[in-house]
Amino acid sequence: MFADRSHAGRELLPLVKQYSHDIDLVLAIPRGGVVVADGIARELGKPLKLIGAGKIGAPHNPELAIGAVAPDGETWINEEISRQLNLGPQAVEDLGRQVARQKAGQGYGHEADLEQVAEKGVLVVDDGAATGATLMACVQALHRAGARPIGAAVPVASLEALSILEDHTDYFLAVETPRDFMAVSRYYRDFSPVEDDAVQEILSKY
C-alpha cells in the first residue's frame, strides 16, 4: 500500500536505479504518472517529458481499457479483452476514432518529440497498470520511433499487464504485482485526481 503517488515513486526508485545507465529520458504518462516520475527523474538527473495515450474504454464500462490510441495516432488493442466482449474490428475502430478526436488539441506543452528519441534510452512511468493498454500504446510508439532500450515502470501492475509489458519492453519494473489484482486506486491510501496545475508545476522544474 502506497501513501500517495510521491511515496510510490520513492518505492519504485531503487528498482529503476539498477537501469540508470540505460536511461537518457524519463517519460511520464499524465497525469498521475507525472507525480510518480518526478522524484525518479530528479534523483537520476534526467529530463522529464510527457508521453500520452488515449485510453479506449469498453462500451458500458469505460474504466475497462480494451486498448489505447498512441501518441503517434496508431492504436493498440487488447485482442483477448475485445474477444471476451464480442467486439468486432469495426466497433473497436470506431471507439478508437472517438478517443483520437477527444485527444486532439490536448497537451501541456511538454510532450516528448518522438522524432528526437531514436537511439535514446527511455523509461515510461505511470501510477499503475491494470490492463497495460496505455503503457503498451506508448511503448509501441517508442519502438516505431526507434528508441532503445525501452523500459517501463509502475508502482503496481496486474499479472496480465506484467506479462504483456515484459514481452514488449527491454525491462519492466513494478514494486507490487498482486495475484488478485484490484483497481490501481486500491493500492493507494491517497489516489486523489492530479490537477493540471500540479502537473504544470512539476514540469516547470525541468
ABEGO torsion letter per residue (X at the ends): XBABAAAAAAAAAAAAAAAAAABABBBBBOAAAAAAAAAAAAAAGBBBBBBBBBBBBBBGBAABBAEBBBAAGBBBBBAAAAAAAGBBAAAAAAAAAAAAAAABGBEAGABBBAAAABGBBBBBBBAEBAAGAAAAAAAAAAAAAGBOBBBBBBABBBAAAAAAAAAABABBBBABBBABBBBAAAABABABBBBAAAAAAAAAAX
